[in-house]
Amino acid sequence: MLIVDDQAMVRAGFRLIVESQPDMQVAGEAGDGQAAVELVRRDRPDVVLMDVRMPRMDGIEATRQIAGISRVVILTTFELDEYVFDALAAGASAFLLKAAPPEELIRAIRVVADGDSLLAPSVTRRLIEEFARRPPRAPARPKQLDSLTDREREVLTEVARGLTNAEIASRLHVSETTVKTHVAHLLDKLQLRDRVQAVILAYEVGLAG
C-alpha cells in the first residue's frame, strides 16, 4: 500500500492505522502526486491512499494516471469537496473523509483491495447532486447497455442511487448473492471496473436520476 499526502504527520497517522492490521503493509509514502505516480509505476501497490490537494500534481491527476495500475482511496478533509465528481471520474474506487474513524478506513481498504468500490452515503448524494446541477449531455449510448437484461438494468439503476447490495436485495425481494451476481454481470457487459464507474455511466446516459 502507498500513502500519499503532503503532510508528514498525516502520512504517519495513516501508517499507524494501516500497520495495526496484521495483513496490511505500507510499501511507501509520497508527498505529492508526481512522486506517487512514479512510486506506483515502480512498485505497483494494490491500494493507494490519496490526498486531493497537493503540490506539483494534485490527487485527481495522479489518480487518473495510476487508476489502471492500483486501486485508489481518495481522502479529503472536506465533505463538500468540489472535486468529488472529478476524483471518481478519474478512477478512484473509494472516497472517505480524513476524519472518518480508523475502522472505516480499514474497511474501505479491504473493500477496494477485494476489487469492489465504496462510496460514503454523503459522497453518493454529492455525486447525484453534481449530475443534477450540470447541463444535460447527450453522450453516445453504449451499445453494451442493450445487452443488459431487464433485471440487470434495474440493479444498475439502484446502484446509481447509492444503494448497497443488501438494500437492493431488500428492495427487489431477492437474495444479496443474487444482487452481487447481477452487479458482476452488468460490470462485465459494460466493461466497467467497479460500481463507481457504473454510477457515473448510469447518470451520463440518463438511466438514473
NUVEX-76046 format. One record per atom (N, C-alpha, C): residue in three letters; z, y, x. Coordinates in steps of 0.05 Angstrom, whole numbers, padded with zeros to 5 digits, always signed. Atoms other than C-alpha are relative to their C-alpha. Layout:
# residues N
ALAZYX;...
# end
This chain:
# residues 209
MET+00000-00024+00017;MET+00000+00000+00000;MET+00000+00025+00017;LEU+00001-00025-00014;LEU-00015+00071+00022;LEU+00012+00022-00017;ILE-00013-00022+00014;ILE+00027+00132+00003;ILE-00012+00026+00010;VAL+00014-00025-00008;VAL-00009+00199+00002;VAL+00013+00024-00014;ASP-00013-00025+00010;ASP+00028+00265-00006;ASP+00003+00019+00023;ASP-00001-00019-00022;ASP+00030+00329+00034;ASP+00029+00007+00008;GLN-00028-00004-00007;GLN+00107+00329+00034;GLN+00012-00025+00011;ALA-00011+00024-00013;ALA+00140+00282+00083;ALA+00024-00011-00014;MET-00023+00010+00014;MET+00204+00278+00043;MET-00008-00016-00025;VAL+00009+00014+00023;VAL+00166+00257-00019;VAL-00011-00028+00008;ARG+00010+00025-00009;ARG+00130+00203+00020;ARG+00023-00019+00007;ALA-00024+00016-00008;ALA+00197+00179+00048;ALA+00013-00012-00025;GLY-00012+00009+00024;GLY+00225+00174-00022;GLY-00015-00023-00013;PHE+00017+00022+00012;PHE+00167+00133-00048;PHE+00001-00025+00017;ARG-00001+00024-00018;ARG+00170+00088+00013;ARG+00026-00016-00005;LEU-00025+00013+00006;LEU+00243+00073-00001;LEU-00001-00016-00026;ILE+00002+00014+00025;ILE+00228+00055-00073;ILE-00018-00025+00002;VAL+00019+00022-00002;VAL+00168+00011-00056;VAL+00011-00022+00017;GLU-00009+00021-00018;GLU+00201-00025+00002;GLU+00027-00012-00009;SER-00023+00013+00012;SER+00261-00041-00042;SER-00008-00026-00014;GLN+00011+00025+00013;GLN+00216-00095-00072;GLN-00008-00020+00022;PRO+00005+00020-00021;PRO+00212-00159-00031;PRO-00030-00007+00003;ASP+00029+00007+00000;ASP+00138-00169-00049;ASP-00018+00024+00005;MET+00017-00024-00004;MET+00114-00098-00033;MET+00004+00011+00028;GLN-00001-00010-00027;GLN+00098-00067+00034;GLN-00017+00025+00002;VAL+00014-00025-00005;VAL+00077+00003+00055;VAL-00016-00003+00026;ALA+00017+00004-00024;ALA+00018-00003+00103;ALA-00003+00026+00015;GLY+00003-00025-00013;GLY+00015+00071+00118;GLY+00004+00024-00018;GLU-00003-00025+00014;GLU+00022+00144+00098;GLU-00021+00020+00009;ALA+00019-00022-00007;ALA-00025+00204+00095;ALA+00010+00026-00013;GLY-00009-00026+00010;GLY-00011+00278+00086;GLY-00021+00016-00014;ASP+00021-00014+00015;ASP-00078+00297+00056;ASP-00022-00020-00008;GLY+00020+00018+00010;GLY-00138+00267+00021;GLY-00019-00010+00021;GLN+00018+00009-00021;GLN-00183+00265+00082;GLN+00011-00023+00016;ALA-00013+00021-00015;ALA-00133+00224+00121;ALA+00003-00025-00017;ALA-00003+00023+00018;ALA-00123+00180+00061;ALA-00026-00016-00001;VAL+00026+00014+00001;VAL-00197+00164+00056;VAL-00005-00016+00025;GLU+00004+00014-00026;GLU-00200+00146+00130;GLU+00017-00025+00002;LEU-00018+00023-00002;LEU-00140+00101+00125;LEU-00008-00023-00019;VAL+00009+00020+00020;VAL-00165+00066+00062;VAL-00024-00015+00010;ARG+00024+00013-00010;ARG-00232+00052+00093;ARG+00006-00018+00024;ARG-00007+00016-00023;ARG-00198+00024+00155;ARG+00018-00024-00009;ASP-00020+00021+00006;ASP-00140-00016+00124;ASP-00004-00013-00027;ARG+00006+00011+00026;ARG-00165-00028+00052;ARG+00025-00010-00015;PRO-00024+00008+00015;PRO-00096-00028+00018;PRO-00007-00007-00029;ASP+00005+00007+00028;ASP-00091-00058-00052;ASP+00005+00023-00018;VAL-00007-00022+00017;VAL-00058+00003-00082;VAL+00005+00025+00017;VAL-00005-00026-00013;VAL-00055+00077-00063;VAL+00015+00017-00020;LEU-00015-00020+00015;LEU-00002+00125-00089;LEU-00010+00027+00009;MET+00015-00024-00008;MET-00040+00191-00091;MET+00010+00025-00014;ASP-00006-00026+00011;ASP-00016+00262-00099;ASP-00026+00014-00008;VAL+00024-00014+00009;VAL-00064+00311-00133;VAL-00006+00024+00018;ARG+00004-00025-00015;ARG-00055+00378-00097;ARG+00008-00004+00029;MET-00004+00004-00029;MET-00063+00371-00021;MET-00020+00017+00015;PRO+00019-00015-00017;PRO-00096+00409+00036;PRO-00023-00018+00009;ARG+00024+00013-00011;ARG-00164+00392+00066;ARG-00017-00014-00021;MET+00014+00013+00022;MET-00183+00345+00009;MET+00021-00007-00021;ASP-00020+00006+00020;ASP-00147+00340-00057;ASP-00001-00029-00009;GLY-00001+00028+00008;GLY-00127+00275-00091;GLY-00022-00009-00018;ILE+00022+00008+00018;ILE-00184+00276-00141;ILE-00024-00008+00016;GLU+00023+00007-00016;GLU-00239+00278-00089;GLU+00006-00025+00017;ALA-00007+00024-00015;ALA-00202+00226-00047;ALA-00001-00024-00017;THR+00001+00023+00019;THR-00195+00181-00108;THR-00029-00007-00005;ARG+00029+00005+00006;ARG-00270+00189-00122;ARG-00012-00016+00023;GLN+00012+00013-00023;GLN-00285+00165-00051;GLN+00011-00028+00005;ILE-00012+00026-00007;ILE-00238+00106-00049;ILE+00004-00019-00024;ALA-00005+00015+00024;ALA-00236+00081-00121;ALA-00014-00028+00001;GLY+00014+00026-00002;GLY-00285+00025-00104;GLY+00012-00019+00020;ILE-00013+00016-00021;ILE-00241+00001-00047;ILE+00029-00008-00008;SER-00028+00005+00008;SER-00169+00008-00071;SER+00005+00011-00028;ARG-00007-00010+00027;ARG-00136+00020-00138;ARG+00021+00022+00004;VAL-00015-00025-00005;VAL-00104+00088-00145;VAL+00019+00006-00023;VAL-00020-00010+00019;VAL-00040+00110-00179;VAL+00004+00030+00006;ILE-00003-00029-00004;ILE-00041+00186-00187;ILE+00028+00008-00008;LEU-00027-00010+00005;LEU+00027+00220-00182;LEU-00001+00031+00000;THR+00000-00029+00001;THR+00038+00292-00204;THR+00026+00010-00010;THR-00025-00013+00007;THR+00095+00340-00215;THR-00001+00010-00029;PHE+00002-00013+00026;PHE+00068+00368-00280;PHE-00013-00018-00021;GLU+00010+00017+00022;GLU+00059+00330-00345;GLU-00026+00012-00011;LEU+00024-00013+00011;LEU+00008+00381-00370;LEU-00019+00007+00023;ASP+00018-00005-00023;ASP-00033+00375-00306;ASP-00028+00003-00010;GLU+00027-00005+00008;GLU-00101+00406-00315;GLU-00020-00020+00011;TYR+00018+00018-00013;TYR-00130+00352-00271;TYR+00001-00029-00011;VAL-00003+00027+00011;VAL-00111+00293-00315;VAL-00027-00014-00004;PHE+00025+00012+00006;PHE-00181+00280-00340;PHE-00017-00004+00025;ASP+00016+00003-00024;ASP-00215+00293-00274;ASP+00009-00022+00018;ALA-00010+00021-00017;ALA-00169+00246-00237;ALA-00007-00028-00011;LEU+00006+00025+00013;LEU-00180+00190-00287;LEU-00030-00006+00002;ALA+00029+00003-00002;ALA-00255+00202-00288;ALA-00009-00007+00029;ALA+00006+00006-00028;ALA-00254+00198-00212;ALA+00005-00029+00007;GLY-00005+00028-00005;GLY-00229+00127-00217;GLY+00028-00009+00003;ALA-00029+00007-00001;ALA-00153+00129-00219;ALA+00006-00021-00021;SER-00007+00021+00018;SER-00122+00068-00252;SER+00026+00005-00014;ALA-00025-00006+00012;ALA-00055+00098-00269;ALA+00007+00029+00006;PHE-00007-00028-00003;PHE-00024+00167-00277;PHE+00029+00003-00008;LEU-00029-00002+00005;LEU+00051+00179-00272;LEU+00011+00027+00010;LEU-00014-00023-00010;LEU+00098+00237-00264;LEU+00017-00008+00024;LYS-00017+00005-00023;LYS+00134+00242-00197;LYS+00029-00004-00009;ALA-00027+00002+00010;ALA+00198+00249-00238;ALA+00006-00026-00015;ALA-00005+00025+00014;ALA+00189+00181-00270;ALA+00020-00017+00014;PRO-00020+00017-00012;PRO+00245+00131-00258;PRO-00013-00020+00019;PRO+00011+00019-00019;PRO+00235+00084-00199;PRO-00012-00026-00012;GLU+00010+00024+00012;GLU+00227+00024-00245;GLU-00028+00004-00013;GLU+00027-00005+00012;GLU+00167+00058-00279;GLU-00021+00000+00022;LEU+00019+00000-00022;LEU+00134+00069-00212;LEU-00006-00029+00009;ILE+00004+00028-00008;ILE+00145-00004-00192;ILE-00017-00014-00021;ARG+00016+00013+00021;ARG+00117-00026-00259;ARG-00029+00008+00002;ALA+00027-00010-00002;ALA+00056+00018-00251;ALA-00015-00014+00024;ILE+00012+00013-00024;ILE+00043-00011-00181;ILE-00008-00029-00007;ARG+00006+00028+00006;ARG+00048-00082-00207;ARG-00023-00003-00020;VAL+00021+00001+00020;VAL+00003-00068-00267;VAL-00027+00005+00013;VAL+00025-00007-00014;VAL-00050-00036-00223;VAL-00009-00021+00019;ALA+00006+00021-00020;ALA-00045-00089-00169;ALA-00011-00025-00014;ASP+00010+00024+00015;ASP-00058-00142-00223;ASP-00028+00005-00012;GLY+00027-00006+00010;GLY-00124-00107-00240;GLY-00001+00014-00026;ASP+00000-00014+00025;ASP-00102-00071-00303;ASP+00004+00030+00006;SER-00005-00028-00003;SER-00090+00003-00315;SER+00023+00009-00017;LEU-00024-00009+00015;LEU-00032+00044-00341;LEU-00002+00030-00003;LEU-00001-00028+00007;LEU-00030+00110-00377;LEU+00025+00005-00015;ALA-00023-00008+00016;ALA+00034+00142-00399;ALA-00010+00011-00026;PRO+00008-00011+00026;PRO+00031+00160-00473;PRO-00008+00029+00001;SER+00006-00029-00002;SER+00033+00234-00456;SER-00027+00005+00013;VAL+00025-00003-00013;VAL-00026+00225-00410;VAL-00023-00008-00018;THR+00020+00008+00019;THR-00066+00188-00462;THR-00006+00022-00020;ARG+00003-00022+00019;ARG-00053+00245-00510;ARG-00016+00023+00013;ARG+00014-00021-00014;ARG-00076+00295-00458;ARG-00030-00006+00003;LEU+00028+00009-00003;LEU-00140+00255-00446;LEU-00014+00004-00027;ILE+00012-00004+00026;ILE-00154+00255-00521;ILE-00004+00029-00006;GLU+00002-00029+00006;GLU-00140+00329-00527;GLU-00022+00013+00017;GLU+00021-00011-00018;GLU-00186+00343-00468;GLU-00028-00005-00012;PHE+00026+00006+00012;PHE-00244+00308-00503;PHE-00004+00016-00026;ALA+00002-00015+00024;ALA-00228+00344-00568;ALA-00007+00029+00006;ARG+00004-00028-00008;ARG-00229+00411-00532;ARG-00028+00005+00012;ARG+00025-00003-00013;ARG-00293+00400-00494;ARG-00023+00002-00020;PRO+00023-00001+00018;PRO-00360+00418-00526;PRO-00013-00028-00003;PRO+00012+00026+00004;PRO-00396+00358-00557;PRO-00022-00005+00020;ARG+00021+00008-00018;ARG-00441+00320-00510;ARG-00016-00023-00013;ALA+00016+00021+00011;ALA-00497+00273-00526;ALA-00011-00018+00023;PRO+00009+00017-00022;PRO-00499+00223-00468;PRO-00015-00023-00010;ALA+00015+00024+00008;ALA-00544+00164-00468;ALA+00020-00022-00008;ARG-00019+00021+00010;ARG-00510+00109-00508;ARG-00006-00026+00016;PRO+00005+00024-00016;PRO-00502+00049-00461;PRO-00010-00023-00017;LYS+00011+00022+00016;LYS-00545-00008-00485;LYS+00020-00023-00003;GLN-00020+00022+00001;GLN-00487-00055-00469;GLN+00018+00002-00025;LEU-00016-00002+00024;LEU-00450-00026-00529;LEU-00010-00017-00023;ASP+00012+00017+00021;ASP-00498-00063-00574;ASP+00007-00029+00003;SER-00007+00028-00005;SER-00475-00128-00543;SER+00029-00006-00009;LEU-00028+00004+00009;LEU-00403-00118-00567;LEU+00000-00012-00028;THR-00004+00010+00027;THR-00380-00158-00627;THR+00015+00021-00016;ASP-00015-00020+00017;ASP-00350-00120-00686;ASP+00029+00001+00009;ARG-00028+00000-00008;ARG-00281-00142-00663;ARG+00004+00013+00027;GLU-00003-00013-00026;GLU-00292-00120-00591;GLU-00003+00030-00003;ARG+00003-00029+00005;ARG-00316-00053-00616;ARG+00025+00012-00012;GLU-00025-00008+00013;GLU-00254-00048-00659;GLU+00022+00002+00021;VAL-00020+00000-00021;VAL-00210-00065-00600;VAL-00004+00024+00019;LEU+00007-00023-00018;LEU-00246-00013-00556;LEU+00010+00026-00013;THR-00009-00024+00014;THR-00231+00040-00609;THR+00030+00003+00002;GLU-00030-00001-00001;GLU-00157+00022-00609;GLU+00009+00006+00029;VAL-00007-00005-00029;VAL-00155+00022-00532;VAL-00003+00030+00005;ALA+00005-00028-00004;ALA-00185+00092-00534;ALA+00022+00018-00012;ARG-00022-00016+00013;ARG-00128+00115-00579;ARG+00026-00003+00015;GLY-00023+00003-00017;GLY-00079+00094-00525;GLY+00019-00022-00007;LEU-00017+00022+00008;LEU-00051+00032-00558;LEU+00001-00022+00021;THR-00004+00023-00018;THR-00023-00025-00516;THR-00011-00025-00013;ASN+00009+00025+00012;ASN-00046-00097-00525;ASN+00018-00009-00022;ALA-00019+00009+00021;ALA+00017-00112-00565;ALA-00004+00016-00025;GLU+00004-00017+00024;GLU+00005-00053-00611;GLU-00026-00006-00014;ILE+00026+00007+00012;ILE-00068-00072-00621;ILE+00002-00026-00015;ALA-00003+00026+00012;ALA-00048-00143-00636;ALA+00014+00002-00027;SER-00014-00004+00025;SER+00001-00120-00689;SER-00018+00013-00021;ARG+00018-00015+00018;ARG-00050-00072-00719;ARG-00022-00018-00012;LEU+00023+00016+00008;LEU-00106-00124-00722;LEU+00009-00028-00010;HIS-00011+00026+00010;HIS-00060-00183-00741;HIS-00011-00024+00016;VAL+00009+00022-00018;VAL-00080-00226-00681;VAL+00021-00002+00022;SER-00019+00003-00022;SER-00042-00251-00620;SER-00007+00019+00023;GLU+00004-00017-00023;GLU-00033-00209-00558;GLU-00020-00012+00020;THR+00019+00014-00018;THR-00070-00262-00518;THR-00029+00004-00010;THR+00027-00005+00011;THR-00130-00254-00565;THR-00010+00028+00007;VAL+00008-00028-00007;VAL-00130-00179-00554;VAL-00007+00002+00029;LYS+00005-00001-00029;LYS-00126-00189-00479;LYS-00028-00012+00006;THR+00027+00013-00004;THR-00187-00235-00483;THR-00022+00019-00009;HIS+00021-00019+00009;HIS-00226-00184-00524;HIS-00003+00023+00020;VAL+00002-00022-00020;VAL-00209-00129-00474;VAL-00015-00009+00025;ALA+00014+00011-00024;ALA-00232-00172-00416;ALA-00030-00003-00005;HIS+00028+00003+00007;HIS-00297-00188-00452;HIS-00015+00026-00001;LEU+00014-00025+00003;LEU-00313-00117-00470;LEU-00003+00015+00026;LEU+00002-00012-00026;LEU-00298-00092-00400;LEU-00023-00012+00016;ASP+00021+00014-00014;ASP-00344-00145-00372;ASP-00028+00008-00011;LYS+00026-00007+00012;LYS-00400-00129-00421;LYS-00009+00028+00006;LEU+00006-00028-00005;LEU-00395-00055-00409;LEU+00000+00007+00030;GLN-00001-00004-00029;GLN-00388-00064-00334;GLN+00019+00022+00008;LEU-00021-00019-00006;LEU-00324-00024-00332;LEU+00022-00013+00016;ARG-00020+00011-00018;ARG-00269-00031-00281;ARG+00027-00005-00014;ASP-00026+00003+00013;ASP-00209-00022-00327;ASP+00001+00016-00026;ARG-00003-00014+00026;ARG-00181+00009-00391;ARG-00004+00030+00002;VAL+00005-00029-00003;VAL-00184+00079-00363;VAL-00029+00007-00005;GLN+00029-00005+00003;GLN-00259+00075-00358;GLN-00009-00006-00029;ALA+00006+00006+00027;ALA-00261+00044-00427;ALA+00006+00023-00019;VAL-00008-00023+00016;VAL-00223+00103-00457;VAL-00020+00023+00004;ILE+00019-00022-00006;ILE-00270+00153-00423;ILE-00027-00006-00013;LEU+00025+00007+00012;LEU-00332+00116-00446;LEU+00001+00003-00030;ALA-00002+00000+00029;ALA-00308+00109-00517;ALA-00002+00029-00011;TYR+00001-00028+00009;TYR-00298+00184-00523;TYR-00027+00013+00006;GLU+00026-00012-00008;GLU-00362+00202-00487;GLU-00023-00008-00020;VAL+00021+00009+00018;VAL-00404+00161-00536;VAL+00008+00004-00029;GLY-00008-00006+00027;GLY-00365+00183-00597;GLY+00011-00024-00016;LEU-00010+00024+00014;LEU-00335+00115-00612;LEU+00028+00004-00010;ALA-00027-00005+00009;ALA-00266+00144-00620;ALA+00004+00030-00003;GLY-00005-00029+00003;GLY-00236+00210-00638;GLY+00020+00005-00023;
# end
